[in-house]
Amino acid sequence: MAADRTPSVIAPLPERLKAYGCSTVVPLDQPLSSPEQLDYLDLLPRSGTAVAKTKLLSAVAEDQGNALLYVIEPDDEHPVSPADLAKIQQSLANRSDPAWLAVCSPGSLAIYPIGFRTDRIEQPIRTIHASSSDAPLLFQSLVHGTFSDGEPPKGADYVFREIFRLLAQTTQAFVPQQKLNPLDVLSLAGRALFFRFLIDRQIIRSEETSEICLAAQRDNLKDAFSSAEKAAQTSSWLDETFNGDFLPLIDDTIPANDRPAREASYLQFYREVGRKTDGKIFDHLGAILNGWHSTGDGHQTELGLDWSDLNFAHIPVGVLSQVYENFSHFVDARSASATSVHYTPRLIADLMVNQTFGATPAAHRAGARVLDPACGAGIFLVLAFRRLVGERWQSDGVRPTPGPFSTFSTSNSEASI
């Protein structure tokens, strides 16, 4: 009798993950189709595009809204190479979730760390077989932090620490020699960081370069801080577009919407800091925008973790607030305390928003109004907005309408839907 060559039927991924204790699984290999995916817009394929499993994750397993295990489901047609794996690990490291990465094959789950510079890690740190007695306890070990002998994943603090370290290099280059005021260094670097955030999330696009910075190289937004003239034009645009008190550097009595007057004042300021630093300050600002490793003698591109490893399309804007708060106290603790530079961590803000919605009758949640009289960086407003979108979607079936920024992450976040 001929052998039965009928291929075995493989259960759907959420069913297979139940063998490892995962109960809440959110799909990531399809365009936005459910409110549960709102936290992962930066990882979803765009509508109308083919799903390439070598580039996209399959799913994420959550516990109480926290991502703990990202999952890749390869097959013979879409294998995952070490280079693909390293790319995914780095993207997830930017998201700052306290999570691990798994490759799910029939009958087993191979666990990898999430982080930068993982291209040398070719073997999983642990492989769990679905038939083993340990399999049903895997996810609970992630929840309780006992997986891998209790060694925790790098989590949010890793990206924060790296940005802080890179900014400290800029401070060390100019402040001890009394070339620049430490708060000016904070505002200079902060402006470049925020501009990089806008570029990476495509909130601003190359075709807008001449409107933002006429002196910049054509369609090159990353050239917008490379000289005194360019930095002045870009800074005045930032003030007019966002907030007149945004990372102050010049006379705040000049109205934010008086762009020519602010540009003239900025030009004087940037020429002076350029003179004091022999123009090297623009190397450091350029390093932030272009992904260079900035040093006192210029920039290099291959020195450990550098600005090129960081992708603000994935990094939560709350991390920027955390960096700004800690860096403010680092460079000038007295001023930071006097002006109350303190930001609410996202996990606490998320808990408070969820408790507030939980105390609101279900029938009124989708149409709730939100007031934050001391909005600061706006983390409560952003999280409340995301929750309102989800509530309305669930109650009325009203799916978010993609806007000009619909490809940006609301993950942890902080971007348009």
Number of C-alpha atoms within 10 A of each C-alpha: 3 4 5 6 6 6 6 6 6 10 10 8 18 17 13 19 23 16 21 23 17 22 15 16 22 20 21 22 21 20 18 20 12 15 18 14 22 22 19 22 22 22 27 22 20 16 13 8 9 11 17 11 18 21 17 19 25 24 23 25 22 19 16 8 11 16 21 21 25 26 25 28 21 18 13 6 8 12 13 17 12 15 14 15 21 20 19 22 22 20 22 23 28 24 26 24 24 22 28 25 24 24 20 21 16 14 13 20 25 18 21 23 19 28 25 21 14 17 15 9 13 13 11 14 11 13 16 18 16 19 12 12 11 14 19 18 14 18 24 15 16 20 18 10 15 14 18 13 8 11 9 16 21 17 19 18 14 18 23 21 14 16 20 18 15 19 21 16 15 21 20 13 20 19 16 11 9 10 15 18 15 20 21 18 21 23 17 22 22 21 21 23 19 17 22 22 22 15 19 19 22 17 17 17 14 14 12 14 21 16 11 21 25 16 19 22 15 14 15 15 24 22 21 28 30 22 22 23 21 22 28 25 25 27 28 25 20 20 21 16 13 10 12 18 11 16 19 17 18 15 10 12 8 13 13 21 15 12 19 13 14 26 22 14 17 24 20 16 17 23 16 15 20 17 14 15 16 11 18 24 29 22 23 29 26 24 26 28 25 17 19 23 23 27 17 15 10 16 17 13 15 10 10 10 16 20 19 15 16 22 20 24 26 27 29 25 24 21 22 21 22 20 21 22 16 18 21 21 15 16 19 14 13 12 13 18 12 8 8 10 16 17 19 16 14 20 12 11 18 20 11 15 18 15 11 12 18 11 10 12 10 11 10 13 19 19 11 14 10 11 9 11 6 8 12 14 15 17 23 23 18 20 23 24 19 22 20 19 19 22 22 19 16 14 13 9 11 12 15 17 8 12 9 11 14 19 22 23 27 24 23 26 23 21 20 18 19
